[in-house]
Amino acid sequence: MKNKTFWIFALLTLSIISIAYSYTRFRFTNKEQKTIAECHDVPKTGEASAFLPTVENKKKPAGKAPKDMVWIPGGEFSMGSNVEDESLCSLSGVTKDAAPIHRVYVDGYYMDKTEVTNEEFEKFVKATGYITVAEQKPTKEEFPTAAEEDLITGSVIFTPTPTAVNLNNFLQWWSYVGGADWKHPLGPQSSIKGKEKYPVVHITYEDAEAYAKWAGKRLPTEAEWEFAARGGKTGEIYAWGNVLKPNGKFQANIYQGHFPIKDGDTGEDGYKGIAPVAQYSPNAYGLYDVAGNVWEWTSDWYSVDYYKSLKESGNVAKNPQGPNAYNDPKDPTQIKRVHRGGSFLCTDQYCTRYMVGTRGKGEIRSAANHLGFRCVKSI
């Protein structure tokens, strides 16, 4: 298909480009990959004293929580990350958009226990007739330089490489696949039959918003998402503590092995690729999969220096809604919102943004097979 790689990756699938992936200069042999994968057990961090204690609200709502939601008490906490490296392998500097650590207050709210699943999203589609962005044919108005034959429905799918590759070109392991969407997560020949409890994927920001509105909910702010993911704990690296594998056991669906080669994921955490929701222990608030499995949309615009502006205000940010505009100097023309939580493709070699205070970002009309969402509900 003419110009497929150019227009799809340059124009349509910018969520892949702008998610929390870094560029490196490494070229790995199998031996080197093993060394890199074993670089650190714990990421390099700055001063732990930057985190002050979390102070939870005491007030609780009357009555039962809405179905499949849990109460998040809200309160004041230290938001952000003091992790100095993008990965456990000292890829420095990429997590700077999650600094400095700053104080935030959020009111209490309900939050979905899990990421929205295929069966839940299917109920929404059947009730409303909603058509996701991935199912809509792109238009010449959106992509004036694209050839007409390239304007096809579809989305982006992780495609492992045959052998080890430089990790400085992510286009090597992502492919635009015509006919890929939430019902066909790996392309037109795939389906979600038997995967009702898996998180729905290939969801853009507007798709997630539409579902939330129908369900009488909304998307969480970035601050609400992080408060909930931390589970009332103060300054810990992961949603479950400071050790990646307590007692030698993985706590989330992430990538182990040689990224991004075919059959490189060893599945030591129990899954190769995406997993059903709620396969690991919940955090202290009863939330599942706030690390790994799929990235989750939040309502905040992405701005690289937003945390800096909050810190410099000298005040506790109360129920922050994010910046007034998006700002990504590396990709200034694309409209982006914040992603949180990392995915099944986050690896110690490349992207460890399953660490609770770190951030992702994505163009609002772009989707992929590692991107979903969960909702919250105010009282």
C-alpha positions as CSV (number, residue, x, y, z in Angstrom):
1,M,0.0,0.0,0.0
2,K,1.6,3.3,-1.1
3,N,3.1,5.5,1.6
4,K,1.5,3.3,4.3
5,T,4.4,3.5,6.7
6,F,4.8,7.3,6.3
7,W,1.3,8.5,6.7
8,I,0.1,6.0,9.2
9,F,3.0,6.5,11.6
10,A,3.6,10.2,11.0
11,L,-0.1,11.2,11.0
12,L,-2.4,8.7,12.5
13,T,-0.8,6.6,15.2
14,L,1.0,9.3,17.3
15,S,0.0,7.6,20.6
16,I,2.7,5.1,19.9
17,I,5.2,7.8,19.2
18,S,4.3,9.9,22.2
19,I,3.7,7.2,24.9
20,A,6.5,7.0,27.4
21,Y,9.1,5.4,25.2
22,S,12.7,6.7,25.1
23,Y,15.3,6.6,22.5
24,T,18.6,4.7,23.1
25,R,21.8,4.1,21.2
26,F,22.1,0.5,22.3
27,R,22.5,-2.4,19.9
28,F,21.9,-5.7,21.8
29,T,23.3,-9.1,21.2
30,N,21.6,-11.9,23.1
31,K,24.4,-11.8,25.7
32,E,24.2,-8.0,26.0
33,Q,20.4,-8.2,26.4
34,K,20.8,-10.5,29.3
35,T,23.2,-8.1,31.0
36,I,20.9,-5.1,30.4
37,A,17.9,-7.0,31.8
38,E,19.8,-7.7,35.0
39,C,21.2,-4.1,35.5
40,H,19.3,-3.2,38.6
41,D,16.8,-4.7,41.0
42,V,15.7,-1.2,42.1
43,P,15.7,2.0,40.0
44,K,17.9,4.9,41.0
45,T,16.0,7.4,43.0
46,G,16.5,10.9,44.4
47,E,15.8,12.0,48.0
48,A,13.0,10.0,49.6
49,S,12.4,13.0,51.9
50,A,10.7,14.8,49.0
51,F,7.7,12.7,49.9
52,L,5.6,13.9,52.8
53,P,3.0,11.6,54.5
54,T,-0.3,10.9,52.8
55,V,-3.2,12.3,54.8
56,E,-6.5,10.5,53.9
57,N,-9.9,12.1,54.3
58,K,-12.0,10.4,57.1
59,K,-15.4,11.0,55.7
60,K,-17.1,8.1,54.0
61,P,-20.3,8.1,51.8
62,A,-23.4,6.5,53.1
63,G,-24.7,3.4,51.3
64,K,-23.0,0.9,49.1
65,A,-20.5,1.6,46.4
66,P,-21.8,1.5,42.8
67,K,-21.4,-1.9,41.2
68,D,-17.7,-2.9,40.5
69,M,-16.4,0.4,42.0
70,V,-14.5,1.1,45.2
71,W,-14.4,4.2,47.4
72,I,-11.2,6.3,47.2
73,P,-11.1,8.6,50.3
74,G,-9.0,11.3,48.8
75,G,-6.9,13.6,50.8
76,E,-3.5,15.2,50.6
77,F,-0.5,13.5,49.2
78,S,2.9,13.9,47.5
79,M,2.5,13.4,43.8
80,G,5.1,12.6,41.2
81,S,8.3,10.5,41.0
82,N,11.8,10.7,42.3
83,V,13.0,7.9,40.0
84,E,15.9,9.2,38.0
85,D,16.0,6.6,35.2
86,E,13.5,5.6,32.6
87,S,14.3,2.0,33.1
88,L,16.1,-0.4,35.5
89,C,19.0,0.0,33.0
90,S,19.9,3.6,33.6
91,L,18.3,5.2,30.6
92,S,18.5,8.6,32.3
93,G,16.4,11.7,32.1
94,V,13.2,10.6,30.5
95,T,11.1,10.6,33.7
96,K,11.7,14.4,34.3
97,D,8.1,15.2,33.3
98,A,7.1,13.4,36.6
99,A,9.1,15.8,38.7
100,P,9.3,17.7,40.9
101,I,7.3,16.0,43.6
102,H,4.5,18.4,44.8
103,R,1.6,18.4,47.3
104,V,-1.9,17.8,46.0
105,Y,-5.3,17.4,47.6
106,V,-8.2,15.5,46.0
107,D,-11.8,15.0,47.2
108,G,-13.1,11.5,47.6
109,Y,-14.6,9.6,44.7
110,Y,-15.5,6.1,43.5
111,M,-13.3,4.3,41.0
112,D,-13.7,1.3,38.8
113,K,-12.0,-1.7,40.4
114,T,-10.6,-2.8,37.0
115,E,-10.0,-1.4,33.6
116,V,-13.1,-1.4,31.5
117,T,-13.5,-4.8,30.0
118,N,-14.6,-6.0,26.5
119,E,-18.0,-7.2,27.9
120,E,-18.6,-3.8,29.5
121,F,-17.7,-1.9,26.4
122,E,-19.8,-4.2,24.3
123,K,-22.9,-3.4,26.4
124,F,-22.3,0.3,25.8
125,V,-21.9,-0.3,22.0
126,K,-25.1,-2.4,21.8
127,A,-27.1,0.2,23.8
128,T,-25.9,3.3,21.8
129,G,-24.6,2.1,18.5
130,Y,-21.4,3.8,19.2
131,I,-18.6,3.5,16.6
132,T,-15.0,3.9,17.8
133,V,-12.4,6.0,16.1
134,A,-10.5,2.9,14.9
135,E,-13.7,1.8,13.1
136,Q,-14.2,5.1,11.3
137,K,-12.5,5.6,7.9
138,P,-10.0,8.5,8.2
139,T,-10.9,11.4,6.0
140,K,-8.9,13.6,3.6
141,E,-9.7,16.5,5.8
142,E,-7.8,14.9,8.6
143,F,-5.0,13.6,6.5
144,P,-4.8,15.7,3.3
145,T,-1.4,14.2,2.2
146,A,-2.6,10.6,2.4
147,A,-3.4,8.6,-0.7
148,E,-7.0,7.7,-0.9
149,E,-6.2,3.9,-0.9
150,D,-4.4,4.4,2.5
151,L,-7.5,5.9,4.2
152,I,-8.7,2.7,5.8
153,T,-10.1,1.8,9.2
154,G,-7.6,0.2,11.6
155,S,-5.3,0.7,14.5
156,V,-1.8,0.0,15.7
157,I,-0.6,-3.4,17.0
158,F,2.6,-4.5,18.7
159,T,4.5,-6.6,16.1
160,P,7.6,-8.3,17.5
161,T,10.8,-8.2,15.5
162,P,12.5,-11.4,14.2
163,T,15.8,-10.6,15.9
164,A,17.3,-8.1,18.3
165,V,17.2,-4.5,17.1
166,N,18.3,-1.1,18.2
167,L,15.8,0.4,20.5
168,N,16.0,3.8,19.0
169,N,13.4,3.2,16.3
170,F,10.0,2.1,17.7
171,L,8.5,1.9,14.2
172,Q,10.3,-1.5,14.0
173,W,7.9,-3.1,16.4
174,W,4.6,-1.3,15.7
175,S,2.4,-2.0,12.7
176,Y,-0.8,-0.3,11.5
177,V,-3.2,-3.1,10.8
178,G,-6.4,-2.5,8.7
179,G,-9.4,-3.8,10.4
180,A,-7.9,-3.8,13.9
181,D,-10.3,-2.3,16.5
182,W,-11.7,-3.2,19.9
183,K,-13.6,-6.2,18.5
184,H,-10.6,-7.3,16.5
185,P,-7.7,-6.5,18.8
186,L,-5.0,-8.3,16.7
187,G,-6.5,-7.6,13.3
188,P,-9.6,-8.6,11.3
189,Q,-9.1,-12.3,11.8
190,S,-9.1,-12.0,15.6
191,S,-12.0,-11.6,18.0
192,I,-12.8,-11.0,21.6
193,K,-14.8,-14.2,21.9
194,G,-13.7,-15.9,25.1
195,K,-12.0,-12.6,26.2
196,E,-14.9,-10.9,27.8
197,K,-12.9,-10.2,31.0
198,Y,-9.9,-8.7,29.1
199,P,-9.5,-5.0,29.1
200,V,-11.0,-3.3,26.0
201,V,-8.2,-1.8,23.9
202,H,-7.8,0.3,20.7
203,I,-9.6,3.1,22.6
204,T,-9.0,6.8,21.9
205,Y,-9.7,9.5,24.3
206,E,-13.1,10.4,22.8
207,D,-14.1,6.7,22.9
208,A,-13.3,6.5,26.6
209,E,-15.1,9.8,27.3
210,A,-18.2,8.6,25.4
211,Y,-18.3,5.4,27.4
212,A,-17.9,7.2,30.7
213,K,-20.7,9.6,29.9
214,W,-23.0,6.8,29.1
215,A,-22.1,5.0,32.3
216,G,-22.8,8.1,34.4
217,K,-19.1,8.4,35.2
218,R,-16.1,10.3,34.0
219,L,-12.4,9.8,33.4
220,P,-10.1,10.4,36.4
221,T,-7.9,13.4,36.6
222,E,-4.2,12.5,36.7
223,A,-4.1,13.5,40.4
224,E,-7.1,11.3,41.2
225,W,-5.5,8.4,39.3
226,E,-2.2,8.6,41.1
227,F,-3.8,9.1,44.6
228,A,-5.9,5.9,44.0
229,A,-3.0,3.9,42.6
230,R,-0.8,4.7,45.6
231,G,-3.4,3.2,47.9
232,G,-2.7,5.6,50.8
233,K,1.0,4.8,50.9
234,T,3.7,7.5,50.8
235,G,6.3,7.7,48.1
236,E,6.6,4.0,47.2
237,I,8.0,3.1,43.8
238,Y,5.3,0.6,42.8
239,A,1.6,0.3,43.7
240,W,2.5,-2.6,46.0
241,G,5.7,-1.3,47.6
242,N,9.4,-0.7,46.8
243,V,10.4,-4.2,45.6
244,L,9.4,-5.3,42.1
245,K,8.9,-8.9,43.0
246,P,8.1,-9.4,46.7
247,N,9.0,-13.0,47.7
248,G,10.1,-13.5,44.1
249,K,6.5,-13.0,42.7
250,F,5.5,-10.5,40.0
251,Q,2.6,-8.2,41.0
252,A,1.6,-7.0,37.6
253,N,1.4,-8.0,33.9
254,I,4.6,-6.5,32.4
255,Y,7.2,-7.7,29.9
256,Q,10.0,-10.0,30.9
257,G,12.8,-11.2,28.6
258,H,14.2,-9.7,25.4
259,F,12.2,-6.8,24.0
260,P,10.9,-6.6,21.3
261,I,11.8,-9.8,19.6
262,K,9.4,-12.6,18.7
263,D,8.8,-14.9,21.6
264,G,11.0,-12.6,23.7
265,D,8.5,-12.3,26.5
266,T,9.1,-15.2,28.8
267,G,5.8,-14.8,30.6
268,E,7.3,-15.1,34.1
269,D,4.5,-13.1,35.5
270,G,2.0,-15.7,34.2
271,Y,1.1,-14.0,30.9
272,K,2.7,-13.4,27.5
273,G,0.8,-10.4,26.2
274,I,-2.4,-8.9,27.5
275,A,-4.1,-10.6,30.5
276,P,-7.6,-10.7,31.8
277,V,-8.3,-8.1,34.5
278,A,-7.8,-8.8,38.2
279,Q,-5.2,-11.6,37.9
280,Y,-3.0,-10.1,40.5
281,S,-3.6,-8.8,44.1
282,P,-5.3,-5.5,44.4
283,N,-3.7,-2.5,45.9
284,A,-4.7,-1.2,49.4
285,Y,-7.9,0.5,48.0
286,G,-9.0,-2.6,46.2
287,L,-7.9,-1.5,42.7
288,Y,-6.6,-4.1,40.2
289,D,-4.0,-3.6,37.5
290,V,-3.0,0.0,38.2
291,A,0.4,-1.1,37.0
292,G,0.9,-2.9,33.7
293,N,-1.6,-4.7,31.4
294,V,-2.9,-1.6,29.5
295,W,-2.2,2.1,29.7
296,E,-5.1,4.1,31.0
297,W,-6.4,7.5,29.8
298,T,-6.8,10.4,32.2
299,S,-8.6,13.7,31.6
300,D,-5.6,16.0,31.9
301,W,-3.9,17.7,29.0
302,Y,-0.3,16.6,28.8
303,S,2.3,19.3,29.6
304,V,5.9,18.5,30.2
305,D,6.4,21.2,32.8
306,Y,3.0,21.1,34.6
307,Y,4.4,19.6,37.8
308,K,7.1,22.4,37.8
309,S,4.4,25.1,37.7
310,L,2.4,23.4,40.6
311,K,5.5,23.1,42.7
312,E,6.6,26.7,42.1
313,S,3.1,28.0,43.2
314,G,4.1,27.1,46.7
315,N,0.5,25.9,47.4
316,V,-1.2,22.6,47.8
317,A,-2.9,22.0,44.5
318,K,-6.6,21.3,45.3
319,N,-8.4,19.0,42.9
320,P,-6.1,19.9,40.0
321,Q,-7.6,19.5,36.6
322,G,-4.4,19.6,34.6
323,P,-2.9,22.4,32.6
324,N,-5.0,24.7,30.4
325,A,-3.2,23.6,27.3
326,Y,-1.1,20.7,26.0
327,N,2.7,21.2,25.8
328,D,5.1,18.7,24.4
329,P,8.2,20.4,22.9
330,K,9.2,17.1,21.3
331,D,6.0,17.0,19.3
332,P,4.4,20.4,19.5
333,T,1.6,20.0,16.9
334,Q,-0.1,17.0,18.4
335,I,-3.0,17.3,21.0
336,K,-2.2,15.0,23.9
337,R,-3.7,13.8,27.1
338,V,-2.0,11.9,30.0
339,H,-1.8,8.1,30.1
340,R,-1.0,6.3,33.4
341,G,0.0,2.9,34.6
342,G,2.1,1.4,31.8
343,S,1.3,-1.8,30.0
344,F,2.1,-5.4,29.3
345,L,4.9,-4.1,27.0
346,C,6.7,-2.2,29.7
347,T,10.1,-3.8,30.2
348,D,13.2,-3.2,32.4
349,Q,15.2,-2.7,29.3
350,Y,13.2,0.2,27.9
351,C,10.1,1.5,29.7
352,T,9.4,0.9,33.3
353,R,6.5,3.3,33.6
354,Y,4.5,0.8,35.7
355,M,6.2,2.7,38.5
356,V,3.4,4.5,40.2
357,G,4.4,8.2,39.9
358,T,5.6,8.1,36.3
359,R,3.6,9.4,33.3
360,G,2.7,8.5,29.7
361,K,1.1,10.6,27.0
362,G,-0.9,10.1,23.8
363,E,-2.5,11.9,20.9
364,I,-6.2,12.1,21.6
365,R,-7.4,10.3,18.4
366,S,-4.8,7.6,18.4
367,A,-5.1,4.1,19.8
368,A,-3.3,0.8,20.1
369,N,-3.6,-2.7,21.5
370,H,-2.1,-1.7,24.8
371,L,-4.3,1.3,25.6
372,G,-7.6,1.2,27.6
373,F,-9.1,3.1,30.5
374,R,-11.1,3.0,33.7
375,C,-13.7,5.5,35.1
376,V,-14.4,7.4,38.3
377,K,-17.6,8.8,39.8
378,S,-18.0,11.8,42.0
379,I,-20.4,12.0,45.0
